[in-house]
Amino acid sequence: MRLTVISYTIVGLMALLLLGFWKLQIIHSDLYAQLAERNRVRSIPIIAPRGAMLDRYGRVIVDNYPSFSVLLLRDDPQQVDRLLPQIADGLSVTLDDLKQQLDAATALPHFQPIVIKPEATPGDIAFIESHRADIPVLEMLMVHRRRYPRGGFMAHVSGYVGEVSSDQIEESGGRYRPGDIVGKAGLERQYNDHLMGIDGMRRSVVNSIGREVGRLEQTDAVPGKPIRLTIDYDLQLVAEEALVGKKGAVVAIDPKSGEVLAMASQPSYDPNDFAIRISRQEWQELNEDPEHPLVDRAIQAQLAPGSVFKIFMTTAMLESKAIPDTYKVFCPGYAEFDIGQF
């Protein structure tokens, strides 16, 4: 009797094992194959560099420089949650900031990595490389950061770039993805589609600790196209230097073609502050600055033209041949106001 019970028990256990293997190999084979493929193959985007801005003679005004961003791989959400405090401590970022970035990416597929630190420091790179075994969810992404002339040179003309907003993603019809860098102001925004390239993708084979052991196919990125401006760098430099320590604008136009040879506005700002990710405090300070450095006084300020406008009025009068017999304007160069009316 006891032998019979043991025999039936063994048969039942074998039946359960066979049933489990059948579910694993037949029913859920596609699911486990997909999970295994995700653990084995990793897709890393290749960011396309933006096109350069050149002056009328082909001299580079705005270009790019190589840098690294920190990627967070979210294939295993439970592993990410467990390692998040250690990641925050190693990258010198707050845990709340990381959680906010994860919450903002909840609508994205888990296999799509997100950028958690746009500019990796040498310490960040050393931390990631030394913790490949125990923190396999971190990866480095080589990117091309925008490099503008220092000191706010031609800042209002060139504009600046920044991370795409949620509204821009919805309006793009799928062209933009979270984390993309797009033009926000000036020529960067006006010619964004021309300057912005097409990102590529690299698929790599990784081992159990996330280290790359081989490469599969790779789609190279298509760089953005450069644009040649009508700006003359030398003339722009003269205009910028003439406004140092002053408030105002200088515009030089070729009267024969209408080409803008120089356009400067002061006070200005440094667009390099936007190339990585400007902090909320810095952005608030720029907007609340009484000098209004974000305002392009050449095209946005409402200023009286003064006596310069007389030239245009006289030219219009001569071209229309509406010249009166006597035309006299008294211009003492000043005006009197009654203080009591203010």
C-alpha positions as CSV (number, residue, x, y, z in Angstrom):
1,M,0.0,0.0,0.0
2,R,2.7,2.4,0.9
3,L,4.6,1.6,-2.3
4,T,1.5,2.3,-4.3
5,V,1.1,5.8,-2.7
6,I,4.7,6.6,-3.4
7,S,4.3,5.5,-7.0
8,Y,1.2,7.6,-7.6
9,T,3.0,10.6,-6.0
10,I,6.0,10.2,-8.3
11,V,3.7,10.0,-11.3
12,G,1.8,13.1,-10.2
13,L,4.9,15.1,-9.7
14,M,6.2,14.0,-13.2
15,A,2.8,15.0,-14.6
16,L,3.1,18.5,-13.0
17,L,6.6,18.9,-14.3
18,L,5.5,17.9,-17.8
19,L,2.6,20.3,-17.6
20,G,5.0,23.1,-16.5
21,F,7.4,22.4,-19.3
22,W,4.5,22.3,-21.8
23,K,3.3,25.8,-20.6
24,L,6.8,27.1,-20.8
25,Q,7.7,25.7,-24.2
26,I,4.3,25.9,-26.0
27,I,1.9,28.3,-24.4
28,H,4.2,31.0,-23.1
29,S,7.1,30.5,-25.5
30,D,6.7,33.8,-27.3
31,L,6.7,35.7,-24.0
32,Y,9.8,34.1,-22.6
33,A,11.6,34.4,-25.9
34,Q,10.9,38.1,-25.9
35,L,12.1,38.5,-22.3
36,A,15.3,36.6,-23.1
37,E,15.9,38.7,-26.2
38,R,15.5,41.9,-24.2
39,N,18.0,40.7,-21.6
40,R,20.4,39.6,-24.4
41,V,20.0,42.4,-27.0
42,R,20.1,46.1,-26.0
43,S,19.1,48.9,-28.3
44,I,21.0,52.2,-27.8
45,P,20.1,55.3,-29.8
46,I,22.7,57.2,-31.8
47,I,22.0,60.9,-31.5
48,A,22.4,62.9,-34.7
49,P,24.4,66.2,-34.4
50,R,22.7,69.4,-35.3
51,G,23.9,71.3,-38.3
52,A,26.3,74.2,-37.8
53,M,25.6,77.9,-38.3
54,L,28.1,79.6,-40.7
55,D,28.5,83.3,-41.5
56,R,28.3,84.6,-45.1
57,Y,31.9,83.6,-45.7
58,G,31.6,80.1,-44.3
59,R,33.2,80.8,-40.9
60,V,31.7,78.7,-38.1
61,I,29.7,80.6,-35.5
62,V,27.7,77.8,-33.8
63,D,28.7,74.1,-33.8
64,N,28.8,71.1,-31.5
65,Y,31.1,69.3,-29.0
66,P,31.0,65.7,-27.9
67,S,29.6,64.8,-24.5
68,F,28.0,62.0,-22.6
69,S,24.6,61.6,-21.0
70,V,23.5,59.0,-18.5
71,L,20.8,56.5,-19.6
72,L,18.6,54.5,-17.3
73,L,17.5,51.1,-18.7
74,R,13.9,50.3,-17.6
75,D,13.5,46.8,-18.8
76,D,13.1,45.5,-15.3
77,P,11.1,48.0,-13.2
78,Q,11.5,46.1,-9.9
79,Q,15.3,46.2,-10.3
80,V,15.2,49.9,-11.2
81,D,13.2,50.7,-8.0
82,R,15.6,48.7,-5.9
83,L,18.7,50.4,-7.3
84,L,17.3,53.9,-7.4
85,P,18.7,55.1,-4.1
86,Q,22.2,53.8,-5.0
87,I,22.0,55.5,-8.4
88,A,20.9,58.8,-6.9
89,D,23.8,58.7,-4.4
90,G,26.4,57.7,-7.1
91,L,25.4,60.3,-9.6
92,S,24.9,63.1,-7.0
93,V,21.3,63.7,-7.9
94,T,18.2,63.7,-5.6
95,L,16.0,60.7,-5.3
96,D,12.9,62.8,-5.8
97,D,14.3,64.1,-9.2
98,L,14.9,60.5,-10.4
99,K,11.4,59.5,-9.3
100,Q,9.9,62.5,-11.1
101,Q,11.7,61.5,-14.3
102,L,10.5,58.0,-14.0
103,D,6.9,59.2,-13.5
104,A,7.1,61.4,-16.6
105,A,8.2,58.4,-18.6
106,T,5.4,56.0,-17.5
107,A,3.7,56.3,-20.9
108,L,6.8,55.0,-22.7
109,P,7.6,51.3,-23.3
110,H,9.8,49.8,-20.6
111,F,12.4,48.8,-23.1
112,Q,13.0,52.4,-24.1
113,P,15.7,54.0,-22.0
114,I,15.5,57.5,-20.6
115,V,18.1,60.2,-20.0
116,I,18.4,60.9,-16.3
117,K,21.5,63.1,-16.4
118,P,22.1,65.1,-19.6
119,E,25.8,66.0,-18.8
120,A,27.9,63.2,-17.3
121,T,30.9,64.3,-15.2
122,P,34.2,62.3,-15.1
123,G,33.0,61.1,-11.7
124,D,29.7,59.9,-13.1
125,I,31.5,57.9,-15.9
126,A,33.9,56.3,-13.3
127,F,30.9,55.4,-11.1
128,I,29.1,53.7,-14.0
129,E,32.1,51.8,-15.2
130,S,33.0,50.6,-11.7
131,H,29.5,49.4,-10.9
132,R,28.7,47.5,-14.2
133,A,28.2,44.3,-12.2
134,D,25.9,45.5,-9.4
135,I,24.1,48.4,-11.3
136,P,23.5,47.0,-14.8
137,V,20.7,49.5,-15.5
138,L,23.0,52.4,-16.2
139,E,24.4,53.2,-19.7
140,M,26.3,56.1,-21.2
141,L,25.1,57.8,-24.4
142,M,27.4,59.9,-26.6
143,V,25.7,63.1,-27.7
144,H,26.7,66.3,-29.4
145,R,26.1,69.4,-27.3
146,R,25.5,72.8,-28.9
147,R,28.4,75.2,-28.6
148,Y,27.8,79.0,-28.9
149,P,30.2,81.9,-28.8
150,R,30.9,83.0,-25.2
151,G,29.7,86.3,-23.7
152,G,26.3,86.2,-25.4
153,F,27.8,86.9,-28.8
154,M,24.9,87.0,-31.4
155,A,22.7,85.2,-28.8
156,H,19.4,86.8,-29.9
157,V,20.1,85.9,-33.5
158,S,21.2,82.3,-33.0
159,G,18.7,81.6,-30.2
160,Y,19.1,78.4,-28.1
161,V,18.1,74.8,-27.9
162,G,16.3,72.8,-25.1
163,E,14.5,69.6,-24.3
164,V,11.3,69.2,-26.3
165,S,8.1,69.9,-24.3
166,S,5.1,67.7,-24.0
167,D,3.1,70.2,-26.2
168,Q,5.7,70.1,-28.9
169,I,5.7,66.2,-28.9
170,E,1.9,66.2,-29.4
171,E,2.1,68.8,-32.2
172,S,4.9,67.0,-34.0
173,G,2.8,64.0,-34.9
174,G,5.4,61.5,-33.8
175,R,8.5,63.3,-35.1
176,Y,9.7,64.2,-31.6
177,R,10.3,61.9,-28.6
178,P,10.8,62.7,-24.9
179,G,14.3,63.9,-24.4
180,D,14.9,65.2,-27.9
181,I,16.7,68.5,-28.2
182,V,15.0,71.1,-30.4
183,G,15.3,74.8,-31.2
184,K,13.5,77.0,-28.7
185,A,14.3,80.6,-30.0
186,G,16.0,82.5,-32.8
187,L,17.3,80.7,-35.8
188,E,17.6,77.5,-33.9
189,R,13.8,77.4,-33.8
190,Q,13.1,78.9,-37.2
191,Y,15.3,76.4,-39.0
192,N,14.9,73.5,-36.6
193,D,13.7,71.0,-39.2
194,H,16.8,71.8,-41.3
195,L,19.3,71.8,-38.5
196,M,17.9,68.7,-36.8
197,G,19.2,65.4,-38.1
198,I,17.8,61.8,-37.9
199,D,18.9,59.6,-35.0
200,G,20.3,56.2,-35.6
201,M,20.2,53.0,-33.5
202,R,22.8,50.5,-32.3
203,R,21.8,47.0,-31.2
204,S,24.3,45.2,-29.0
205,V,24.6,41.8,-27.3
206,V,25.2,42.1,-23.6
207,N,26.0,39.6,-20.9
208,S,24.3,39.0,-17.6
209,I,25.9,42.1,-16.0
210,G,25.0,44.4,-18.9
211,R,28.5,44.5,-20.4
212,E,28.6,44.7,-24.2
213,V,30.1,41.5,-25.7
214,G,29.1,41.9,-29.3
215,R,27.3,44.1,-31.8
216,L,24.4,43.4,-34.2
217,E,23.2,45.7,-36.9
218,Q,23.6,49.5,-36.6
219,T,21.7,52.3,-38.3
220,D,24.0,55.4,-38.5
221,A,22.6,58.8,-37.6
222,V,22.1,61.4,-40.3
223,P,23.6,64.7,-39.2
224,G,21.6,67.9,-39.5
225,K,22.3,70.3,-42.4
226,P,24.3,73.5,-41.8
227,I,22.9,76.9,-42.6
228,R,24.8,79.8,-44.0
229,L,23.7,83.2,-42.7
230,T,24.0,86.6,-44.3
231,I,25.8,87.8,-41.1
232,D,29.4,89.1,-41.5
233,Y,31.3,87.8,-38.4
234,D,33.7,90.8,-38.4
235,L,30.9,93.3,-38.7
236,Q,28.9,91.5,-36.0
237,L,31.9,91.7,-33.7
238,V,32.2,95.4,-34.2
239,A,28.5,95.8,-33.4
240,E,28.7,93.7,-30.3
241,E,31.8,95.6,-29.0
242,A,30.0,98.9,-29.6
243,L,27.2,97.9,-27.2
244,V,29.4,96.7,-24.4
245,G,28.0,98.1,-21.1
246,K,25.1,99.8,-22.9
247,K,21.4,99.1,-23.6
248,G,20.3,99.1,-27.2
249,A,20.5,97.4,-30.6
250,V,22.6,97.7,-33.8
251,V,21.4,96.5,-37.2
252,A,23.4,96.7,-40.4
253,I,21.6,95.9,-43.7
254,D,22.9,95.8,-47.2
255,P,20.6,98.3,-49.0
256,K,21.1,96.7,-52.3
257,S,20.0,93.2,-51.3
258,G,18.3,93.7,-48.0
259,E,20.6,91.1,-46.4
260,V,21.2,91.5,-42.6
261,L,25.0,91.9,-42.1
262,A,24.9,92.3,-38.4
263,M,22.3,92.3,-35.6
264,A,23.2,92.8,-32.0
265,S,21.2,93.5,-28.9
266,Q,22.3,94.3,-25.3
267,P,21.8,93.3,-22.5
268,S,22.1,89.7,-23.6
269,Y,22.4,86.2,-22.2
270,D,24.6,83.1,-22.7
271,P,22.8,80.5,-24.8
272,N,25.4,77.9,-23.6
273,D,23.4,77.8,-20.4
274,F,20.5,76.2,-22.3
275,A,22.7,73.7,-24.2
276,I,22.6,71.1,-21.4
277,R,19.5,71.8,-19.2
278,I,18.9,75.2,-17.6
279,S,17.8,75.1,-14.0
280,R,14.4,76.5,-12.9
281,Q,16.2,79.1,-10.8
282,E,18.3,80.3,-13.6
283,W,15.3,80.5,-16.0
284,Q,13.4,82.5,-13.3
285,E,16.2,84.9,-12.8
286,L,16.4,85.6,-16.6
287,N,12.7,86.3,-16.8
288,E,12.6,88.5,-13.7
289,D,15.8,90.4,-14.6
290,P,14.8,94.1,-14.9
291,E,17.3,94.5,-17.8
292,H,15.2,92.0,-19.8
293,P,18.2,90.1,-21.4
294,L,15.9,87.7,-23.3
295,V,14.3,90.6,-25.2
296,D,15.8,91.2,-28.7
297,R,15.8,94.9,-28.8
298,A,16.4,94.9,-32.5
299,I,13.0,93.4,-33.4
300,Q,11.0,93.2,-30.2
301,A,11.5,96.5,-28.4
302,Q,9.0,99.3,-29.0
303,L,11.3,102.3,-29.3
304,A,10.8,105.6,-31.0
305,P,12.9,105.8,-34.2
306,G,13.9,109.5,-33.5
307,S,15.5,111.6,-36.2
308,V,16.7,108.6,-38.1
309,F,13.2,108.2,-39.4
310,K,13.4,111.6,-41.1
311,I,15.6,110.0,-43.7
312,F,12.9,107.5,-44.7
313,M,10.2,110.2,-44.8
314,T,12.3,112.4,-47.0
315,T,13.1,109.5,-49.3
316,A,9.4,108.6,-49.6
317,M,8.6,112.3,-50.3
318,L,11.2,112.4,-53.1
319,E,10.1,109.1,-54.7
320,S,6.4,110.1,-54.7
321,K,7.3,113.6,-56.0
322,A,4.9,115.0,-53.4
323,I,7.3,117.9,-52.6
324,P,5.6,120.9,-51.1
325,D,6.6,124.4,-52.3
326,T,7.7,125.2,-48.8
327,Y,8.7,122.6,-46.3
328,K,10.2,123.5,-43.0
329,V,10.5,121.5,-39.8
330,F,11.7,123.0,-36.5
331,C,13.7,120.5,-34.6
332,P,15.5,121.9,-31.6
333,G,16.6,118.5,-30.5
334,Y,14.6,118.5,-27.3
335,A,11.0,118.7,-26.0
336,E,9.3,120.4,-23.1
337,F,6.8,118.7,-20.9
338,D,4.5,120.0,-18.1
339,I,5.4,117.8,-15.1
340,G,2.0,118.5,-13.6
341,Q,0.3,116.4,-16.3
342,F,2.1,113.2,-15.2
